[in-house]
Amino acid sequence: MKTNLTAIDSVINLRDTATTITRERYQRISSIYDRDGYILLLEHVRIDHPIIGPLMDLLSPVVAHLNGASINRRTVDNVRAAGLKIDHVLDLDGMGMFKLIMARPGA
């Protein structure tokens, strides 16, 4: 049986590394999705706190040099900037560092 795949229904992205996904990559992901599909992202992001957030910004280049991880990613902002529609963001810890983001392709 031959099947033509033209769009993806859903994707779950469980980040096992802390590399940054750029807006362009989110836009590319969005372009191949079925309009009824969902994108689920389990991410760690920059903590929105007046002391911890800037500290993460300061330490991010050092951490990235040591192990390649970007600890100050603004993933929710990048997902929005890519044109994806965010339906829900669930904070998985008390500080807001770990998030489950449910998005879908924009209009």
C-alpha positions as CSV (number, residue, x, y, z in Angstrom):
1,M,0.0,0.0,0.0
2,K,1.4,3.4,-1.0
3,T,0.8,6.4,1.2
4,N,1.5,10.1,0.4
5,L,2.5,11.9,3.5
6,T,1.8,15.6,3.1
7,A,1.5,16.8,6.7
8,I,2.3,15.7,10.2
9,D,-0.4,15.4,12.8
10,S,1.5,15.9,16.0
11,V,5.0,16.0,17.3
12,I,6.3,15.7,20.8
13,N,9.7,17.2,21.5
14,L,11.4,16.1,24.7
15,R,14.6,18.0,25.0
16,D,17.5,15.8,26.1
17,T,20.0,18.6,25.3
18,A,19.7,22.3,26.0
19,T,20.6,23.5,22.6
20,T,18.5,26.4,21.3
21,I,15.8,25.9,18.7
22,T,15.6,29.0,16.7
23,R,12.5,30.8,15.5
24,E,13.3,29.7,12.0
25,R,13.2,26.0,13.0
26,Y,9.9,26.5,14.8
27,Q,8.6,28.1,11.6
28,R,9.8,25.2,9.5
29,I,8.2,22.7,11.9
30,S,4.9,24.7,11.6
31,S,5.0,24.7,7.8
32,I,4.8,20.8,7.6
33,Y,2.0,20.4,10.2
34,D,-1.6,19.6,9.6
35,R,-3.6,22.6,10.8
36,D,-5.3,20.3,13.3
37,G,-2.0,19.0,14.6
38,Y,-0.2,19.8,17.9
39,I,3.3,20.5,18.9
40,L,4.2,19.5,22.5
41,L,7.4,20.8,23.9
42,L,9.0,19.8,27.2
43,E,11.5,22.5,27.8
44,H,13.7,24.1,30.4
45,V,13.8,27.9,29.9
46,R,15.1,31.1,31.5
47,I,13.6,31.7,34.9
48,D,11.6,35.0,34.9
49,H,12.9,36.3,38.3
50,P,14.6,39.7,38.9
51,I,17.8,38.0,40.3
52,I,17.9,34.5,38.9
53,G,17.0,35.5,35.3
54,P,19.9,37.9,34.9
55,L,22.2,35.5,36.6
56,M,21.3,32.8,34.1
57,D,22.0,35.4,31.3
58,L,25.4,36.0,32.8
59,L,26.3,32.3,33.3
60,S,24.9,31.0,30.0
61,P,28.0,31.6,27.9
62,V,30.2,29.8,30.4
63,V,27.8,26.9,30.6
64,A,27.5,26.8,26.8
65,H,31.3,26.7,26.5
66,L,31.6,23.9,29.0
67,N,28.8,21.6,27.8
68,G,27.0,23.3,24.9
69,A,23.8,24.0,26.9
70,S,22.0,27.3,26.6
71,I,20.5,27.9,30.1
72,N,18.7,31.1,29.3
73,R,16.5,30.2,26.4
74,R,13.2,32.1,26.0
75,T,11.4,29.2,24.3
76,V,7.9,30.4,24.9
77,D,8.7,33.8,23.2
78,N,10.5,32.0,20.3
79,V,7.5,29.7,19.7
80,R,5.2,32.8,19.6
81,A,7.6,34.7,17.4
82,A,7.7,31.8,14.9
83,G,3.9,32.3,14.4
84,L,2.8,29.2,16.3
85,K,-0.4,29.6,18.4
86,I,0.3,28.6,22.0
87,D,-2.8,26.9,23.6
88,H,-1.3,26.2,27.0
89,V,1.9,26.5,29.0
90,L,2.2,24.4,32.1
91,D,4.9,25.2,34.7
92,L,6.3,21.9,36.0
93,D,8.2,23.3,38.9
94,G,7.9,26.1,41.4
95,M,10.4,28.4,39.7
96,G,9.1,28.2,36.2
97,M,12.2,26.7,34.7
98,F,10.6,23.5,33.3
99,K,7.6,24.0,31.1
100,L,5.3,21.9,29.0
101,I,4.2,24.0,26.0
102,M,1.2,22.9,23.8
103,A,1.2,24.8,20.5
104,R,-0.2,24.4,17.0
105,P,0.4,25.9,13.6
106,G,-0.6,29.6,13.3
107,A,-3.4,30.7,11.1
